[in-house]
């Protein structure tokens, strides 16, 4: 059984990600995707391997504020991804930061219409995992570890599997955790 900290890799765990991260060793994860950013940004930087990436969702339509936040915590800015929720017209940004490793970062800008969701977490479908596959493939190599800190229905973990990456995920809602584990086990789209 492959583990990190106190948790099995390849599974969604029913626990707050803030608690789980405290058991992770330094420099142990290649990519973290996180809906909510503060106050975990510093702890995520600690667990990322040098050259690893953190993707942080900023839901305030202010890309520059998100960039400044990750820079303040010591990340190198690597780019952004626009999440346009068409039914509501909301613009969210995933700000991508790289843990410094001495290698200069090229600006990585990915923009997709209707990138992540047309449904919210109260629906079983959640996010479309296919949208995340390209992001994960562009930021990691096959076999590397992706951490999904707010798992929901398991879309990011499914994308990691489809991209040939290992994953570990956390969710605080028992029904969502059960659904995500079932979805991942059965390979449900």
Contact map, one row per residue, 1 for C-alpha under 8 A:
111000011000000000000000000000000000000000000000000000000000000000000000000000000000000000000000000000000000000000000000000000000000000000000000000000000000000000000000000000000000000000000
111100011000000000000000000000000000000000000000000000000000000000000000000000000000000000000000000000000000000000000000000000000000000000000000000000000000000000000000000000000000000000000
111111111000000000000000000000000000000000000000000000000000000000000000000000000000000000000000000000000000000000000000000000000000000000000000000000000000000000000000000000000000000000000
011111111000000000000001100100000000000000000000000000000000000000000000000000000000000000000000000000000000000000000000000000000000000000000000000000000000000000000000000000000000000000000
001111100000000000011011100000000000000000000000000000000000000000000000000000000000000000000000000000000000000000000000000000000000000000000000000000000000000000000000000000000000000000000
001111110000000000010011000000000000000000000000000000000000000000000000000000000000000000000000000000000000000000000000000000000000000000000000000000000000000000000000000000000000000000000
001111111000100000010000000000000000000000000000000000000000000000000000000000000000000000000000000000000000000000000000000000000000000000000000000000000000000000000000000000000000000000000
111101111110000000000000000000000000000000000000000000000000000000000000000000000000000000000000000000000000000000000000000000000000000000000000000000000000000000000001000000000000000000000
111100111110000000000000000000000000000000000000000000000000000000000000000000000000000000000000000000000000000000000000000000000000000000000000000000000000000000000111000000000000000000000
000000011111000000000000000000000000000000000000000000000000000000000000000000000000000000000000000000000000000000000000000000000000000000000000000000000000000000000111100000000000000000000
000000011111100000000000000000000000000000000000000000000000000000000000000000000000000000000000000000000000000000000000000000000000000000000000000000000000000000000011100000000000100000000
000000000111110000000000000000000000000000000000000000000000000000000000000000000000000000000000000000000000000000000000000000000000000000000000000000100100000000000001111000001001100000000
000000100011111000000000000000000000000000000000000000000000000000000000000000000000000000000000000000000000000000000000000000000000000000000000000000000000000000000001111000001000000000000
000000000001111100000000000000000000000000000000000000000000000000000000000000000000000000000000000000000000000000000000000000000000000000000000000000000000000000000000011111001000000000000
000000000000111110110000000000000000000000000000000000000000000000000000000000000000000000000000000000000000000000000000000000000000000000000000000000000000000000000000011100000000000000000
000000000000011111110000000000000000000000000000000000000000000000000000000000000000000000000000000000000000000000000000000000000000000000000000000000000000000000000000011100000000000000000
000000000000001111111000000000000000000000000000000000000000000000000000000000000000000000000000000000000000000000000000000000000000000000000000000011000000000000000000011000000000000000000
000000000000000111111100000000000000000100000000000000000000000000000000000000000000000000000000000000000000000000000000000000000000000000000000000000000000000000000000000000000000000000000
000000000000001111111110000000000000000000000000000000000000000000000000000000000000000000000000000000000000000000000000000000000000000000000000000000000000000000000000000000000000000000000
000011100000001111111111000000000000000000000000000000000000000000000000000000000000000000000000000000000000000000000000000000000000000000000000000000000000000000000000010000000000000000000
000010000000000011111111000000000000000000110010000000000000000000000000000000000000000000000000000000000000000000000000000000000000000000000000000000000000000000000000000000000000000000000
000000000000000001111111000000000000000000100000000000000000000000000000000000000000000000000000000000000000000000000000000000000000000000000000000000000000000000000000000000000000000000000
000011000000000000111111100000000000000000000000000000000000000000000000000000000000000000000000000000000000000000000000000000000000000000000000000000000000000000000000000000000000000000000
000111000000000000011111110100000000000000000010000000000000000000000000000000000000000000000000000000000000000000000000000000000000000000000000000000000000000000000000000000000000000000000
000110000000000000000011111100000000000000000010000000000000000000000000000000000000000000000000000000000000000000000000000000000000000000000000000000000000000000000000000000000000000000000
000000000000000000000001111100000000000000000111100000000000000000000000000000000000000000000000000000000000000000000000000000000000000000000000000000000000000000000000000000000000000000000
000000000000000000000000111110000000000000000111110000000000000000000000000000000000000000000000000000000000000000000000000000000000000000000000000000000000000000000000000000000000000000000
000100000000000000000001111111000000000000000011100000000000000000000000000000000000000000000000000000000000000000000000000000000000000000000000000000000000000000000000000000000000000000000
000000000000000000000000001111110000000000000011100100000000000000000000000000000000000000000000000000000000000000000000000000000000000000000001111000000000000000000000000000000000000000000
000000000000000000000000000111110000000000000001101110000000000000000000000000000000000000000000000000000000000000000000000000000000000000010001110000000000000000000000000000000000000000000
000000000000000000000000000011111000000000000001000111100000000000000000000000000000000000000000000000000000000000000000000000000000000100110000111000000000000000000000000000000000000000000
000000000000000000000000000011111100000000010001000011100000000000000000000000000000000000000000000000000000000000000000000000000000000000000000011110000000000000000000000000000000000000000
000000000000000000000000000000111110000000000000000001110000000000000000000000000000000000000000000000000000000000000000000000000000000000000000011110000001000000000000000000000000000000000
000000000000000000000000000000011111100000000000000001111000000000000000000000000000000000000000000000000000000000000000000000000000000000000000000111000000000000000000000000000000000000000
000000000000000000000000000000001111100000000000000000011100000000000000000000000000000000000000000000000000000000000000000000000000000000000000000011000000000000000000000000000000000000000
000000000000000000000000000000000111110000000000000000011100000000000000000000000000000000000000000000000000000000000000000000000000000000000000000001000000000000000000000000000000000000000
000000000000000000000000000000000111111110000000000000011100000000000000000000000000000000000000000000000000000000000000000000000000000000000000000000000000000000000000000000000000000000000
000000000000000000000000000000000001111110000000000000000000000000000000000000000000000000000000000000000000000000000000000000000000000000000000000000000000000000000000000000000000000000000
000000000000000000000000000000000000111111000000000000000000000000000000000000000000000000000000000000000000000000000000000000000000000000000000000000000000000000000000000000000000000000000
000000000000000001000000000000000000111111110000000000000000000000000000000000000000000000000000000000000000000000000000000000000000000000000000000000000000000000000000000000000000000000000
000000000000000000000000000000000000111111111000000000000000000000000100100000000000000000000000000000000000000000000000000000000000000000000000000000000000000000000000000000000000000000000
000000000000000000000000000000000000001111111100000000000000000000000000100000000000000000000000000000000000000000000000000000000000000000000000000000000000000000000000000000000000000000000
000000000000000000001100000000000000000111111110000000000000000000000000000000000000000000000000000000000000000000000000000000000000000000000000000000000000000000000000000000000000000000000
000000000000000000001000000000010000000111111111000001000000000000000000000000000000000000000000000000000000000000000000000000000000000000000000000000000000000000000000000000000000000000000
000000000000000000000000000000000000000011111111000001000000000000000000001000000000000000000000001000000000000000000000000000000000000000000000000000000000000000000000000000000000000000000
000000000000000000000000011000000000000001111111000000000000000000000000000000000000000000000000000000000000000000000000000000000000000000000000000000000000000000000000000000000000000000000
000000000000000000001001111110000000000000111111100000000000000000000000000000000000000000000000000000000000000000000000000000000000000000000000000000000000000000000000000000000000000000000
000000000000000000000000011111110000000000011111111111000000000000000000000000000000000000000000001000000000000000000000000000000000000000000000000000000000000000000000000000000000000000000
000000000000000000000000011111000000000000000011111100000000000000000000000000000000000000000000001000000000000000000000000000000000000000000000000000000000000000000000000000000000000000000
000000000000000000000000001000000000000000000001111100000000000000000000000000000000000000000000001110000000000000000000000000000000000000000000000000000000000000000000000000000000000000000
000000000000000000000000000001000000000000000001111110000000000000000000000000000000000000000000011110100000000000000000000000000000000000000000000000000000000000000000000000000000000000000
000000000000000000000000000011100000000000000001111111000000000000000000000000000000000000000000011000000000000000000000000000000000000000000000000000000000000000000000000000000000000000000
000000000000000000000000000001110000000000000001001111100000000000000000000000000000000000000001111000000000000000000000000000000000000000100000000000000000000000000000000000000000000000000
000000000000000000000000000000111100000000011001000111110000000000000000000000000000000000000001111000000000000000000000000000000000000000000000000000000000000000000000000000000000000000000
000000000000000000000000000000111100000000000000000011111000000000000000000000000000000000000111100000000000000000000000000000000000000000000000000000000000000000000000000000000000000000000
000000000000000000000000000000001111100000000000000001111100000000000000000000000000000000001111000000000000000000000000000000000000000000000000000000000000000000000000000000000000000000000
000000000000000000000000000000000111100000000000000000111110000000000000000000000000000000011110000000000000000000000000000000000000000000000000000000000000000000000000000000000000000000000
000000000000000000000000000000000011100000000000000000011111111001000000000000000000000000011110000000000000000000000000000000000000000000000000000000000000000000000000000000000000000000000
000000000000000000000000000000000000000000000000000000001111110000000000000000000000000000111000000000000000000000000000000000000000000000000000000000000000000000000000000000000000000000000
000000000000000000000000000000000000000000000000000000000111110000000000000000000000000000110000000000000000000000000000000000000000000000000000000000000000000000000000000000000000000000000
000000000000000000000000000000000000000000000000000000000111111000000000000000000000000001111000000000000000000000000000000000000000000000000000000000000000000000000000000000000000000000000
000000000000000000000000000000000000000000000000000000000111111111000000000000000000000000011000000000000000000000000000000000000000000000000000000000000000000000000000000000000000000000000
000000000000000000000000000000000000000000000000000000000100111111100000000000000000000000001010000000000000000000000000000000000000000000000000000000000000000000000000000000000000000000000
000000000000000000000000000000000000000000000000000000000000011111110000000000000000000000000000000000000000000000000000000000000000000000000000000000000000000000000000000000000000000000000
000000000000000000000000000000000000000000000000000000000000011111111000000000000000000000000000000000000000000000000000000000000000000000000000000000000000000000000000000000000000000000000
000000000000000000000000000000000000000000000000000000000100011111111100000000000000000000000010000000000000000000000000000000000000000000000000000000000000000000000000000000000000000000000
000000000000000000000000000000000000000000000000000000000000001111111110000010000000000000000010000000000000000000000000000000000000000000000000000000000000000000000000000000000000000000000
000000000000000000000000000000000000000000000000000000000000000111111111000000000000000000000000000000000000000000000000000000000000000000000000000000000000000000000000000000000000000000000
000000000000000000000000000000000000000000000000000000000000000011111111100000000000000000000000000000000000000000000000000000000000000000000000000000000000000000000000000000000000000000000
000000000000000000000000000000000000000010000000000000000000000001111111111110000000000000000000100000000000000000000000000000000000000000000000000000000000000000000000000000000000000000000
000000000000000000000000000000000000000000000000000000000000000000111111111110000000000000000000000000000000000000000000000000000000000000000000000000000000000000000000000000000000000000000
000000000000000000000000000000000000000000000000000000000000000000011111111000000000000000000000000000000000000000000000000000000000000000000000000000000000000000000000000000000000000000000
000000000000000000000000000000000000000011000000000000000000000000001111111000000000000000000000000000000000000000000000000000000000000000000000000000000000000000000000000000000000000000000
000000000000000000000000000000000000000000000000000000000000000000000111111100000000000000000000001100000000000000000000000000000000000000000000000000000000000000000000000000000000000000000
000000000000000000000000000000000000000000001000000000000000000000000111111110000000000000000000111100000000000000000000000000000000000000000000000000000000000000000000000000000000000000000
000000000000000000000000000000000000000000000000000000000000000000000110011111000000000000000000111100001000000000000000000000000000000000000000000000000000000000000000000000000000000000000
000000000000000000000000000000000000000000000000000000000000000000100110001111100000000000000011110000001010000000000000000000000000000000000000000000000000000000000000000000000000000000000
000000000000000000000000000000000000000000000000000000000000000000000000000111110000000000000011110000001111000000000000000000000000000000000000000000000000000000000000000000000000000000000
000000000000000000000000000000000000000000000000000000000000000000000000000011111000000000000011100000000011110000000000000000000000000000000000000000000000000000000000000000000000000000000
000000000000000000000000000000000000000000000000000000000000000000000000000001111100000000001111000000000001111000000000000000000000000000000000000000000000000000000000000000000000000000000
000000000000000000000000000000000000000000000000000000000000000000000000000000111110000000001111000000000000111100000000000000000000000000000000000000000000000000000000000000000000000000000
000000000000000000000000000000000000000000000000000000000000000000000000000000011111000000111100000000000000011110100000000000000000000000000000000000000000000000000000000000000000000000000
000000000000000000000000000000000000000000000000000000000000000000000000000000001111100000111100000000000000001111110000000000000000000000000000000000000000000000000000000000000000000000000
000000000000000000000000000000000000000000000000000000000000000000000000000000000111110011110000000000000000000111110000000000000000000000000000000000000000000000000000000000000000000000000
000000000000000000000000000000000000000000000000000000000000000000000000000000000011111111110000000000000000000001111100000000000000000000000000000000000000000000000000000000000000000000000
000000000000000000000000000000000000000000000000000000000000000000000000000000000001111111000000000000000000000011000100000000000000000000000000000000000000000000000000000000000000000000000
000000000000000000000000000000000000000000000000000000000000000000000000000000000000111110000000000000000000000000000100000000000000000000000000000000000000000000000000000000000000000000000
000000000000000000000000000000000000000000000000000000000000000000000000000000000000111111000000000000000000000000000000000000000000000000000000000000000000000000000000000000000000000000000
000000000000000000000000000000000000000000000000000000000000000000000000000000000001111111100000000000000000000000000000000000000000000000000000000000000000000000000000000000000000000000000
000000000000000000000000000000000000000000000000000000000000100000000000000000000001110111110000000000000000000000000000000000000000000000000000000000000000000000000000000000000000000000000
000000000000000000000000000000000000000000000000000000000011100000000000000000000111100011111000000000000000000000000000000000000000000000000000000000000000000000000000000000000000000000000
000000000000000000000000000000000000000000000000000000001111110000000000000000000111100001111100000000000000000000000000000000000000000000000000000000000000000000000000000000000000000000000
000000000000000000000000000000000000000000000000000000011110111000000000000000011110000000111110000000000000000000000000000000000000000000000000000000000000000000000000000000000000000000000
000000000000000000000000000000000000000000000000000000111100000000000000000000011110000000011111000000000000000000000000000000000000000000000000000000000000000000000000000000000000000000000
000000000000000000000000000000000000000000000000000000111100001001100000000011111000000000001111100000000000000000000000000000000000000000000000000000000000000000000000000000000000000000000
000000000000000000000000000000000000000000000000000011110000000000000000000011111000000000000111110000000000000000000000000000000000000000000000000000000000000000000000000000000000000000000
000000000000000000000000000000000000000000000000000011100000000000000100001111100000000000000011111000000000000000000000000000000000000000000000000000000000000000000000000000000000000000000
000000000000000000000000000000000000000000000000001111000000000000000000001111000000000000000001111100001000000000000000000000000000000000000000000000000000000000000000000000000000000000000
000000000000000000000000000000000000000000001001111111000000000000000000011100000000000000000000111110000000000000000000000000000000000000000000000000000000000000000000000000000000000000000
000000000000000000000000000000000000000000000000011000000000000000000000011100000000000000000000011111100000000000000000000000000000000000000000000000000000000000000000000000000000000000000
000000000000000000000000000000000000000000000000011000000000000000000000000000000000000000000000001111100000000000000000000000000000000000000000000000000000000000000000000000000000000000000
000000000000000000000000000000000000000000000000000000000000000000000000000000000000000000000000000111110000000000000000000000000000000000000000000000000000000000000000000000000000000000000
000000000000000000000000000000000000000000000000001000000000000000000000000000000000000000000000000111111000000000000000000000000000000000000000000000000000000000000000000000000000000000000
000000000000000000000000000000000000000000000000000000000000000000000000000000000000000000000000000001111100000000000000000000000000000000000000000000000000000000000000000000000000000000000
000000000000000000000000000000000000000000000000000000000000000000000000000111000000000000000000010000111110000000000000000000000000000000000000000000000000000000000000000000000000000000000
000000000000000000000000000000000000000000000000000000000000000000000000000001000000000000000000000000011111000000000000000000000000000000000000000000000000000000000000000000000000000000000
000000000000000000000000000000000000000000000000000000000000000000000000000011100000000000000000000000001111100000000000000000000000000000000000000000000000000000000000000000000000000000000
000000000000000000000000000000000000000000000000000000000000000000000000000001110000000000000000000000000111110000000000000000000000000000000000000000000000000000000000000000000000000000000
000000000000000000000000000000000000000000000000000000000000000000000000000000111000000000000000000000000011111000000000000000000000000000000000000000000000000000000000000000000000000000000
000000000000000000000000000000000000000000000000000000000000000000000000000000111100000000000000000000000001111100000000000000000000000000000000000000000000000000000000000000000000000000000
000000000000000000000000000000000000000000000000000000000000000000000000000000011110000000000000000000000000111110100000000000000000000000000000000000000000000000000000000000000000000000000
000000000000000000000000000000000000000000000000000000000000000000000000000000001111000000000000000000000000011111100000000000000000000000000000000000000000000000000000000000000000000000000
000000000000000000000000000000000000000000000000000000000000000000000000000000000111010000000000000000000000001111100000000000000000000000000000000000000000000000000000000000000000000000000
000000000000000000000000000000000000000000000000000000000000000000000000000000000011110000000000000000000000000111111100000000000000000000000000000000000000000000000000000000000000000000000
000000000000000000000000000000000000000000000000000000000000000000000000000000000111100000000000000000000000001111111000000000000010000000000000000000000000000000000000000000000000000000000
000000000000000000000000000000000000000000000000000000000000000000000000000000000011100000000000000000000000000001111100000000110011000000000000000000000000000000000000000000000000000000000
000000000000000000000000000000000000000000000000000000000000000000000000000000000000100000000000000000000000000001111111000001110000000000000000000000000000000000000000000000000000000000000
000000000000000000000000000000000000000000000000000000000000000000000000000000000000111000000000000000000000000001011111000000100000000000000000000000000000000000000000000000000000000000000
000000000000000000000000000000000000000000000000000000000000000000000000000000000000000000000000000000000000000000001111101011100000000000000000000000000000000000000000000000000000000000000
000000000000000000000000000000000000000000000000000000000000000000000000000000000000000000000000000000000000000000001111111001100000000000000000000000000000000000000000000000000000000000000
000000000000000000000000000000000000000000000000000000000000000000000000000000000000000000000000000000000000000000000011111111100000000000000000000000011000000000000000000000000000000000000
000000000000000000000000000000000000000000000000000000000000000000000000000000000000000000000000000000000000000000000001111101000000000000000000000000000000000000000000000000000000000000000
000000000000000000000000000000000000000000000000000000000000000000000000000000000000000000000000000000000000000000000011111111000000000000000000000000000000000000000000000000000000000000000
000000000000000000000000000000000000000000000000000000000000000000000000000000000000000000000000000000000000000000000000111111000000000000000000000000001000000000000000000000010010000000000
000000000000000000000000000000000000000000000000000000000000000000000000000000000000000000000000000000000000000000000010101111110000000000000000000000001000000000000000000000000000000000000
000000000000000000000000000000000000000000000000000000000000000000000000000000000000000000000000000000000000000000001011111111110000000000000000000000011010000000000000000000000000000000000
000000000000000000000000000000000000000000000000000000000000000000000000000000000000000000000000000000000000000000011111100011111000000000000000000000001010000000000000000000000000000000000
000000000000000000000000000000000000000000000000000000000000000000000000000000000000000000000000000000000000000000011000000011111111000000000000000000000010000000000000000000000000000000000
000000000000000000000000000000000000000000000000000000000000000000000000000000000000000000000000000000000000000000000000000000111111100000000000000000000011011000000000000000000000000000001
000000000000000000000000000000000000000000000000000000000000000000000000000000000000000000000000000000000000000000000000000000011111110000000000000000000000001000000000000000000000000000000
000000000000000000000000000000000000000000000000000000000000000000000000000000000000000000000000000000000000000000110000000000011111111000000000000000000000000000000000000000000000000000000
000000000000000000000000000000000000000000000000000000000000000000000000000000000000000000000000000000000000000000010000000000011111111100000000000000000011001000000000000000000000000000000
000000000000000000000000000000000000000000000000000000000000000000000000000000000000000000000000000000000000000000000000000000001111111110000000000000000000001101100000000000000000000000000
000000000000000000000000000000000000000000000000000000000000000000000000000000000000000000000000000000000000000000000000000000000111111111000000000000000000000000000000000000000000000000000
000000000000000000000000000000000000000000000000000000000000000000000000000000000000000000000000000000000000000000000000000000000011111111100000000000000000000000000000000000000000000000000
000000000000000000000000000000100000000000000000000000000000000000000000000000000000000000000000000000000000000000000000000000000001111111110000000000000000001100100000000000000000000000000
000000000000000000000000000000000000000000000000000000000000000000000000000000000000000000000000000000000000000000000000000000000000111111111100000000000000000000100000000000000000000000000
000000000000000000000000000000000000000000000000000000000000000000000000000000000000000000000000000000000000000000000000000000000000011111110000000000000000000000000000000000000000000000000
000000000000000000000000000000100000000000000000000010000000000000000000000000000000000000000000000000000000000000000000000000000000001111111000000000000000000000000000000000000000000000000
000000000000000000000000000001100000000000000000000000000000000000000000000000000000000000000000000000000000000000000000000000000000000111111101000000000000000000000000000000000000000000000
000000000000000000000000000000000000000000000000000000000000000000000000000000000000000000000000000000000000000000000000000000000000000010111111000000000000000000001000000000000000000000000
000000000000000000000000000000000000000000000000000000000000000000000000000000000000000000000000000000000000000000000000000000000000000010011111000000000000000000111000000000000000000000000
000000000000000000000000000000000000000000000000000000000000000000000000000000000000000000000000000000000000000000000000000000000000000000001111100000000000000000011100000000000000000000000
000000000000000000000000000011000000000000000000000000000000000000000000000000000000000000000000000000000000000000000000000000000000000000011111110000000000000000001100000000000000000000000
000000000000000000000000000011100000000000000000000000000000000000000000000000000000000000000000000000000000000000000000000000000000000000000011111000000000000000001111000000000000000000000
000000000000000000000000000011111000000000000000000000000000000000000000000000000000000000000000000000000000000000000000000000000000000000000001111100000000100100001111000000000000000000000
000000000000000000000000000010111000000000000000000000000000000000000000000000000000000000000000000000000000000000000000000000000000000000000000111110000000100000000011100000000000000000000
000000000000000000000000000000011100000000000000000000000000000000000000000000000000000000000000000000000000000000000000000000000000000000000000011111100001100000000011110000000000000000000
000000000000000010000000000000011110000000000000000000000000000000000000000000000000000000000000000000000000000000000000000000000000000000000000001111100000000000000000111000000000000000000
000000000000000010000000000000000111000000000000000000000000000000000000000000000000000000000000000000000000000000000000000000000000000000000000000111110000000000000000111000000000000000000
000000000001000000000000000000000000000000000000000000000000000000000000000000000000000000000000000000000000000000000000000000000000000000000000000111111111100000000000111000001001000000000
000000000000000000000000000000000000000000000000000000000000000000000000000000000000000000000000000000000000000000000000100001000000000000000000000001111110000000000000001010011001000000000
000000000000000000000000000000000000000000000000000000000000000000000000000000000000000000000000000000000000000000000000100111100000000000000000000000111110000000000000000000011011001000000
000000000001000000000000000000000000000000000000000000000000000000000000000000000000000000000000000000000000000000000000000000000000000000000000000000111111110000000000000000000001101100000
000000000000000000000000000000000000000000000000000000000000000000000000000000000000000000000000000000000000000000000000000001111001000000000000000000111111111000000000000000000000000000000
000000000000000000000000000000001000000000000000000000000000000000000000000000000000000000000000000000000000000000000000000000001001000000000000000100100111111100000000000000000000000000000
000000000000000000000000000000000000000000000000000000000000000000000000000000000000000000000000000000000000000000000000000000000000000000000000011100100111111110000011100000000000000100000
000000000000000000000000000000000000000000000000000000000000000000000000000000000000000000000000000000000000000000000000000000001000000000000000000000000111111111000000000000000000000100100
000000000000000000000000000000000000000000000000000000000000000000000000000000000000000000000000000000000000000000000000000000001101100100000000000000000011111111100000000000000000000000000
000000000000000000000000000000000000000000000000000000000000000000000000000000000000000000000000000000000000000000000000000000000000100100000000010000000001111111111110000000000000000000000
000000000000000000000000000000000000000000000000000000000000000000000000000000000000000000000000000000000000000000000000000000000000000000000000000000000000111111111110000000000000000000000
000000000000000000000000000000000000000000000000000000000000000000000000000000000000000000000000000000000000000000000000000000000000100000000000000000000000011111111000000000000000000000000
000000000000000000000000000000000000000000000000000000000000000000000000000000000000000000000000000000000000000000000000000000000000100110000100000000000000001111111000000000000000000000000
000000000000000000000000000000000000000000000000000000000000000000000000000000000000000000000000000000000000000000000000000000000000000000000110000000000000000111111100000000000000000000000
000000000000000000000000000000000000000000000000000000000000000000000000000000000000000000000000000000000000000000000000000000000000000000001111110000000000000111111110000000000000000000000
000000001100000000000000000000000000000000000000000000000000000000000000000000000000000000000000000000000000000000000000000000000000000000000011110000000000000110011111000000000000000000000
000000001110000000000000000000000000000000000000000000000000000000000000000000000000000000000000000000000000000000000000000000000000000000000000111100000000100110001111100000000000000000000
000000011111100000000000000000000000000000000000000000000000000000000000000000000000000000000000000000000000000000000000000000000000000000000000111100000000100000000111110000000000000000000
000000000111100000000000000000000000000000000000000000000000000000000000000000000000000000000000000000000000000000000000000000000000000000000000001111100000100000000011111000000000000000000
000000000001111110010000000000000000000000000000000000000000000000000000000000000000000000000000000000000000000000000000000000000000000000000000000111100000000000000001111100001000000000000
000000000001111110000000000000000000000000000000000000000000000000000000000000000000000000000000000000000000000000000000000000000000000000000000000011110000000000000000111111011000000000000
000000000000011100000000000000000000000000000000000000000000000000000000000000000000000000000000000000000000000000000000000000000000000000000000000000000000000000000000011111001000000000000
000000000000010000000000000000000000000000000000000000000000000000000000000000000000000000000000000000000000000000000000000000000000000000000000000000010000000000000000001111111000000000000
000000000000010000000000000000000000000000000000000000000000000000000000000000000000000000000000000000000000000000000000000000000000000000000000000000000000000000000000001111111100000000000
000000000000000000000000000000000000000000000000000000000000000000000000000000000000000000000000000000000000000000000000000000000000000000000000000000000000000000000000000011111110000000000
000000000000000000000000000000000000000000000000000000000000000000000000000000000000000000000000000000000000000000000000000100000000000000000000000000011000000000000000001011111111000000000
000000000001110000000000000000000000000000000000000000000000000000000000000000000000000000000000000000000000000000000000000000000000000000000000000000111000000000000000011111111111100000000
000000000000000000000000000000000000000000000000000000000000000000000000000000000000000000000000000000000000000000000000000000000000000000000000000000000000000000000000000001111111110000000
000000000000000000000000000000000000000000000000000000000000000000000000000000000000000000000000000000000000000000000000000100000000000000000000000000001000000000000000000000111111111000000
000000000001000000000000000000000000000000000000000000000000000000000000000000000000000000000000000000000000000000000000000000000000000000000000000000111100000000000000000000011111111100000
000000000011000000000000000000000000000000000000000000000000000000000000000000000000000000000000000000000000000000000000000000000000000000000000000000000100000000000000000000001111111110000
000000000000000000000000000000000000000000000000000000000000000000000000000000000000000000000000000000000000000000000000000000000000000000000000000000000000000000000000000000000111111111000
000000000000000000000000000000000000000000000000000000000000000000000000000000000000000000000000000000000000000000000000000000000000000000000000000000001100000000000000000000000011111111111
000000000000000000000000000000000000000000000000000000000000000000000000000000000000000000000000000000000000000000000000000000000000000000000000000000000100110000000000000000000001111111110
000000000000000000000000000000000000000000000000000000000000000000000000000000000000000000000000000000000000000000000000000000000000000000000000000000000000000000000000000000000000111111110
000000000000000000000000000000000000000000000000000000000000000000000000000000000000000000000000000000000000000000000000000000000000000000000000000000000000000000000000000000000000011111110
000000000000000000000000000000000000000000000000000000000000000000000000000000000000000000000000000000000000000000000000000000000000000000000000000000000000010000000000000000000000001111111
000000000000000000000000000000000000000000000000000000000000000000000000000000000000000000000000000000000000000000000000000000000000000000000000000000000000000000000000000000000000001111111
000000000000000000000000000000000000000000000000000000000000000000000000000000000000000000000000000000000000000000000000000000001000000000000000000000000000000000000000000000000000001000111
